[in-house]
């Protein structure tokens, strides 16, 4: 099985904690969340395949999370961003290790299942930070 890990978006801050854009301002709270969220789910699909699990269907709460978190309080947005960054920090080396083991012809199914369970649990914790939405998804204004 040849699986290539997805590329994660680059960090948006410098070592000193300033914005990488150089304008001295922090990026908007929602900038990058959508792309990081999408990259995480591409990575999750790789782990799911290595684990031999059925691909999960994208639930509305997962698809709408980037839009939903914009409506959250600044504290919850910060927690969500940190949770996403933490999950990226777990997934990057995890996928690299799984692919290295798989490339050597060693069965990585059990390790992939463990990483998959960790991903699902951490994602659920991040999803819990979003404010509740109605049956029609997040509030959209013109």
Order of alpha helices (4+ residues) and beta strands (2+ residues): alpha-alpha-alpha-alpha-alpha
